[in-house]
Amino acid sequence: MTSHITVYTMTIDHKHGTDTRVFRTQEAAHEALARWAREWWIVEQGSSSNARMTLEEFNALPDAEAIEVYFNFMADRECYCLDSAILEG
């Protein structure tokens, strides 16, 4: 009997390379992406003259909005992909 499991991947291409992580749930992958956005917001925004909001304002955003705002702001430097795969064994 073959069993299977669905895993979720988060890949971020950024100025230092590519980070790929695997998660058991889609929610966990989404939360990790939001953590990335929150962690790097102040660093990346601080180096730009196009500052849009303070760290406090950014951290108050729901995860989905924080991800959208961050990656729109970083569109010329970073991108991400959330995907799923079924592993059989």
VMD Tcl script that builds the backbone (N, CA, C; Angstrom):
set m [mol new atoms 267]
animate dup $m
set s [atomselect $m all]
$s set {name element resname resid chain x y z} {
  {N N MET 1 A 0.844 -1.177 0.000}
  {CA C MET 1 A 0.000 0.000 0.000}
  {C C MET 1 A 0.893 1.245 0.000}
  {N N THR 2 A 0.599 2.149 -0.885}
  {CA C THR 2 A 1.374 3.376 -1.002}
  {C C THR 2 A 0.716 4.467 -0.177}
  {N N SER 3 A 1.534 5.170 0.588}
  {CA C SER 3 A 1.016 6.311 1.338}
  {C C SER 3 A 1.553 7.583 0.708}
  {N N HIS 4 A 0.894 8.670 1.014}
  {CA C HIS 4 A 1.360 9.936 0.476}
  {C C HIS 4 A 1.169 11.043 1.504}
  {N N ILE 5 A 1.922 12.071 1.311}
  {CA C ILE 5 A 1.862 13.234 2.180}
  {C C ILE 5 A 2.020 14.479 1.301}
  {N N THR 6 A 1.271 15.498 1.599}
  {CA C THR 6 A 1.408 16.767 0.884}
  {C C THR 6 A 2.329 17.671 1.687}
  {N N VAL 7 A 3.305 18.238 1.005}
  {CA C VAL 7 A 4.199 19.209 1.631}
  {C C VAL 7 A 4.088 20.524 0.872}
  {N N TYR 8 A 4.476 21.588 1.538}
  {CA C TYR 8 A 4.379 22.925 0.970}
  {C C TYR 8 A 5.755 23.564 0.991}
  {N N THR 9 A 6.137 24.151 -0.119}
  {CA C THR 9 A 7.449 24.780 -0.216}
  {C C THR 9 A 7.309 26.288 -0.320}
  {N N MET 10 A 8.261 26.962 0.259}
  {CA C MET 10 A 8.373 28.409 0.163}
  {C C MET 10 A 9.759 28.687 -0.390}
  {N N THR 11 A 9.816 29.365 -1.516}
  {CA C THR 11 A 11.092 29.734 -2.113}
  {C C THR 11 A 11.143 31.246 -2.259}
  {N N ILE 12 A 12.234 31.831 -1.783}
  {CA C ILE 12 A 12.433 33.272 -1.898}
  {C C ILE 12 A 13.751 33.508 -2.620}
  {N N ASP 13 A 13.669 34.229 -3.733}
  {CA C ASP 13 A 14.869 34.668 -4.436}
  {C C ASP 13 A 15.184 36.074 -3.960}
  {N N HIS 14 A 16.418 36.282 -3.510}
  {CA C HIS 14 A 16.804 37.579 -2.956}
  {C C HIS 14 A 18.244 37.880 -3.341}
  {N N LYS 15 A 18.731 39.036 -2.895}
  {CA C LYS 15 A 20.047 39.488 -3.345}
  {C C LYS 15 A 21.203 38.590 -2.911}
  {N N HIS 16 A 21.001 37.743 -1.926}
  {CA C HIS 16 A 22.067 36.865 -1.457}
  {C C HIS 16 A 21.936 35.446 -2.005}
  {N N GLY 17 A 20.883 35.174 -2.771}
  {CA C GLY 17 A 20.689 33.834 -3.310}
  {C C GLY 17 A 19.242 33.409 -3.247}
  {N N THR 18 A 19.028 32.149 -2.946}
  {CA C THR 18 A 17.682 31.577 -2.892}
  {C C THR 18 A 17.530 30.778 -1.608}
  {N N ASP 19 A 16.432 30.992 -0.910}
  {CA C ASP 19 A 16.086 30.202 0.268}
  {C C ASP 19 A 14.867 29.357 -0.077}
  {N N THR 20 A 14.946 28.065 0.191}
  {CA C THR 20 A 13.805 27.172 0.005}
  {C C THR 20 A 13.591 26.407 1.299}
  {N N ARG 21 A 12.357 26.375 1.735}
  {CA C ARG 21 A 12.002 25.655 2.960}
  {C C ARG 21 A 10.763 24.807 2.689}
  {N N VAL 22 A 10.652 23.699 3.384}
  {CA C VAL 22 A 9.538 22.774 3.215}
  {C C VAL 22 A 8.745 22.722 4.515}
  {N N PHE 23 A 7.414 22.713 4.382}
  {CA C PHE 23 A 6.519 22.731 5.543}
  {C C PHE 23 A 5.453 21.658 5.395}
  {N N ARG 24 A 4.946 21.225 6.512}
  {CA C ARG 24 A 3.906 20.197 6.528}
  {C C ARG 24 A 2.538 20.774 6.193}
  {N N THR 25 A 2.329 22.066 6.497}
  {CA C THR 25 A 1.029 22.676 6.222}
  {C C THR 25 A 1.201 23.960 5.407}
  {N N GLN 26 A 0.173 24.299 4.673}
  {CA C GLN 26 A 0.168 25.531 3.899}
  {C C GLN 26 A 0.216 26.737 4.840}
  {N N GLU 27 A -0.464 26.635 5.961}
  {CA C GLU 27 A -0.477 27.720 6.933}
  {C C GLU 27 A 0.923 28.000 7.470}
  {N N ALA 28 A 1.681 26.948 7.739}
  {CA C ALA 28 A 3.049 27.116 8.243}
  {C C ALA 28 A 3.932 27.804 7.210}
  {N N ALA 29 A 3.772 27.450 5.945}
  {CA C ALA 29 A 4.551 28.095 4.881}
  {C C ALA 29 A 4.183 29.573 4.779}
  {N N HIS 30 A 2.905 29.864 4.862}
  {CA C HIS 30 A 2.428 31.245 4.785}
  {C C HIS 30 A 2.941 32.054 5.982}
  {N N GLU 31 A 2.910 31.474 7.171}
  {CA C GLU 31 A 3.417 32.159 8.366}
  {C C GLU 31 A 4.911 32.442 8.244}
  {N N ALA 32 A 5.668 31.506 7.691}
  {CA C ALA 32 A 7.111 31.707 7.501}
  {C C ALA 32 A 7.374 32.837 6.509}
  {N N LEU 33 A 6.574 32.922 5.474}
  {CA C LEU 33 A 6.723 33.997 4.505}
  {C C LEU 33 A 6.418 35.351 5.144}
  {N N ALA 34 A 5.397 35.397 5.986}
  {CA C ALA 34 A 5.069 36.634 6.703}
  {C C ALA 34 A 6.190 37.014 7.668}
  {N N ARG 35 A 6.791 36.027 8.332}
  {CA C ARG 35 A 7.925 36.316 9.227}
  {C C ARG 35 A 9.092 36.905 8.442}
  {N N TRP 36 A 9.360 36.354 7.259}
  {CA C TRP 36 A 10.425 36.885 6.404}
  {C C TRP 36 A 10.148 38.354 6.105}
  {N N ALA 37 A 8.937 38.651 5.666}
  {CA C ALA 37 A 8.580 40.025 5.320}
  {C C ALA 37 A 8.750 40.956 6.515}
  {N N ARG 38 A 8.303 40.519 7.678}
  {CA C ARG 38 A 8.406 41.360 8.877}
  {C C ARG 38 A 9.862 41.536 9.314}
  {N N GLU 39 A 10.653 40.479 9.196}
  {CA C GLU 39 A 12.063 40.545 9.596}
  {C C GLU 39 A 12.853 41.515 8.723}
  {N N TRP 40 A 12.591 41.514 7.435}
  {CA C TRP 40 A 13.379 42.306 6.502}
  {C C TRP 40 A 12.773 43.661 6.166}
  {N N TRP 41 A 11.551 43.929 6.597}
  {CA C TRP 41 A 10.902 45.199 6.252}
  {C C TRP 41 A 11.726 46.409 6.683}
  {N N ILE 42 A 12.141 46.436 7.924}
  {CA C ILE 42 A 12.843 47.617 8.424}
  {C C ILE 42 A 14.210 47.762 7.758}
  {N N VAL 43 A 14.877 46.653 7.461}
  {CA C VAL 43 A 16.181 46.700 6.797}
  {C C VAL 43 A 16.032 47.265 5.400}
  {N N GLU 44 A 15.120 46.716 4.635}
  {CA C GLU 44 A 14.957 47.127 3.240}
  {C C GLU 44 A 14.309 48.497 3.112}
  {N N GLN 45 A 13.318 48.767 3.933}
  {CA C GLN 45 A 12.666 50.066 3.858}
  {C C GLN 45 A 13.606 51.166 4.328}
  {N N GLY 46 A 14.419 50.861 5.320}
  {CA C GLY 46 A 15.355 51.844 5.838}
  {C C GLY 46 A 16.390 52.280 4.819}
  {N N SER 47 A 16.638 51.432 3.811}
  {CA C SER 47 A 17.628 51.772 2.793}
  {C C SER 47 A 16.982 52.447 1.579}
  {N N SER 48 A 15.699 52.780 1.683}
  {CA C SER 48 A 14.987 53.348 0.547}
  {C C SER 48 A 14.439 54.732 0.875}
  {N N SER 49 A 14.405 55.568 -0.122}
  {CA C SER 49 A 13.797 56.885 0.069}
  {C C SER 49 A 12.286 56.821 -0.142}
  {N N ASN 50 A 11.767 55.647 -0.482}
  {CA C ASN 50 A 10.332 55.466 -0.716}
  {C C ASN 50 A 9.634 54.837 0.487}
  {N N ALA 51 A 10.057 55.163 1.685}
  {CA C ALA 51 A 9.493 54.573 2.897}
  {C C ALA 51 A 7.981 54.745 2.899}
  {N N ARG 52 A 7.286 53.659 3.137}
  {CA C ARG 52 A 5.833 53.669 3.066}
  {C C ARG 52 A 5.164 53.689 4.435}
  {N N MET 53 A 5.775 53.042 5.415}
  {CA C MET 53 A 5.161 52.976 6.735}
  {C C MET 53 A 6.205 52.584 7.768}
  {N N THR 54 A 5.903 52.864 9.008}
  {CA C THR 54 A 6.809 52.513 10.090}
  {C C THR 54 A 6.761 51.005 10.341}
  {N N LEU 55 A 7.727 50.514 11.094}
  {CA C LEU 55 A 7.737 49.105 11.465}
  {C C LEU 55 A 6.487 48.747 12.256}
  {N N GLU 56 A 6.071 49.622 13.149}
  {CA C GLU 56 A 4.873 49.362 13.953}
  {C C GLU 56 A 3.639 49.246 13.065}
  {N N GLU 57 A 3.514 50.127 12.092}
  {CA C GLU 57 A 2.383 50.061 11.165}
  {C C GLU 57 A 2.440 48.776 10.334}
  {N N PHE 58 A 3.638 48.442 9.876}
  {CA C PHE 58 A 3.805 47.235 9.076}
  {C C PHE 58 A 3.466 45.990 9.883}
  {N N ASN 59 A 3.965 45.909 11.110}
  {CA C ASN 59 A 3.709 44.732 11.949}
  {C C ASN 59 A 2.249 44.589 12.339}
  {N N ALA 60 A 1.481 45.677 12.263}
  {CA C ALA 60 A 0.056 45.620 12.591}
  {C C ALA 60 A -0.780 45.042 11.443}
  {N N LEU 61 A -0.183 44.919 10.268}
  {CA C LEU 61 A -0.914 44.377 9.114}
  {C C LEU 61 A -1.185 42.886 9.291}
  {N N PRO 62 A -2.301 42.397 8.757}
  {CA C PRO 62 A -2.506 40.940 8.706}
  {C C PRO 62 A -1.394 40.314 7.851}
  {N N ASP 63 A -1.091 39.052 8.087}
  {CA C ASP 63 A 0.004 38.382 7.382}
  {C C ASP 63 A -0.100 38.536 5.870}
  {N N ALA 64 A -1.255 38.269 5.293}
  {CA C ALA 64 A -1.396 38.324 3.834}
  {C C ALA 64 A -1.087 39.716 3.296}
  {N N GLU 65 A -1.521 40.732 3.997}
  {CA C GLU 65 A -1.256 42.097 3.552}
  {C C GLU 65 A 0.218 42.463 3.721}
  {N N ALA 66 A 0.826 42.010 4.809}
  {CA C ALA 66 A 2.248 42.277 5.028}
  {C C ALA 66 A 3.085 41.646 3.908}
  {N N ILE 67 A 2.733 40.437 3.515}
  {CA C ILE 67 A 3.436 39.760 2.419}
  {C C ILE 67 A 3.273 40.558 1.128}
  {N N GLU 68 A 2.064 40.958 0.828}
  {CA C GLU 68 A 1.801 41.714 -0.399}
  {C C GLU 68 A 2.555 43.044 -0.412}
  {N N VAL 69 A 2.488 43.786 0.683}
  {CA C VAL 69 A 3.157 45.086 0.756}
  {C C VAL 69 A 4.670 44.914 0.611}
  {N N TYR 70 A 5.233 43.958 1.350}
  {CA C TYR 70 A 6.685 43.757 1.307}
  {C C TYR 70 A 7.159 43.384 -0.097}
  {N N PHE 71 A 6.530 42.369 -0.697}
  {CA C PHE 71 A 7.028 41.906 -1.987}
  {C C PHE 71 A 6.684 42.865 -3.120}
  {N N ASN 72 A 5.659 43.674 -2.986}
  {CA C ASN 72 A 5.431 44.753 -3.953}
  {C C ASN 72 A 6.534 45.800 -3.825}
  {N N PHE 73 A 6.889 46.128 -2.593}
  {CA C PHE 73 A 7.955 47.099 -2.331}
  {C C PHE 73 A 9.294 46.598 -2.859}
  {N N MET 74 A 9.516 45.288 -2.764}
  {CA C MET 74 A 10.794 44.673 -3.151}
  {C C MET 74 A 10.749 44.049 -4.543}
  {N N ALA 75 A 9.756 44.355 -5.339}
  {CA C ALA 75 A 9.514 43.662 -6.607}
  {C C ALA 75 A 10.731 43.632 -7.534}
  {N N ASP 76 A 11.552 44.653 -7.490}
  {CA C ASP 76 A 12.721 44.674 -8.367}
  {C C ASP 76 A 13.926 43.948 -7.767}
  {N N ARG 77 A 13.777 43.436 -6.524}
  {CA C ARG 77 A 14.910 42.787 -5.853}
  {C C ARG 77 A 14.613 41.407 -5.295}
  {N N GLU 78 A 13.356 41.113 -4.989}
  {CA C GLU 78 A 13.003 39.831 -4.382}
  {C C GLU 78 A 11.686 39.323 -4.954}
  {N N CYS 79 A 11.542 38.006 -4.956}
  {CA C CYS 79 A 10.266 37.394 -5.309}
  {C C CYS 79 A 10.130 36.087 -4.533}
  {N N TYR 80 A 8.917 35.594 -4.474}
  {CA C TYR 80 A 8.684 34.351 -3.734}
  {C C TYR 80 A 7.741 33.447 -4.512}
  {N N CYS 81 A 7.733 32.189 -4.124}
  {CA C CYS 81 A 6.815 31.206 -4.681}
  {C C CYS 81 A 6.395 30.277 -3.551}
  {N N LEU 82 A 5.105 30.091 -3.399}
  {CA C LEU 82 A 4.561 29.075 -2.490}
  {C C LEU 82 A 3.983 27.984 -3.369}
  {N N ASP 83 A 4.336 26.732 -3.080}
  {CA C ASP 83 A 3.889 25.628 -3.922}
  {C C ASP 83 A 3.627 24.412 -3.051}
  {N N SER 84 A 2.993 23.423 -3.625}
  {CA C SER 84 A 2.754 22.172 -2.910}
  {C C SER 84 A 3.190 21.001 -3.769}
  {N N ALA 85 A 3.473 19.889 -3.108}
  {CA C ALA 85 A 3.871 18.676 -3.796}
  {C C ALA 85 A 3.373 17.480 -2.994}
  {N N ILE 86 A 3.053 16.419 -3.686}
  {CA C ILE 86 A 2.650 15.190 -3.033}
  {C C ILE 86 A 3.801 14.216 -3.074}
  {N N LEU 87 A 4.212 13.787 -1.896}
  {CA C LEU 87 A 5.289 12.795 -1.784}
  {C C LEU 87 A 4.669 11.439 -1.555}
  {N N GLU 88 A 5.085 10.464 -2.303}
  {CA C GLU 88 A 4.572 9.113 -2.155}
  {C C GLU 88 A 5.691 8.184 -1.708}
  {N N GLY 89 A 5.305 7.225 -0.914}
  {CA C GLY 89 A 6.315 6.291 -0.467}
  {C C GLY 89 A 5.735 5.051 0.133}
}
mol reanalyze $m
mol bondsrecalc $m
mol representation Tube
mol addrep $m
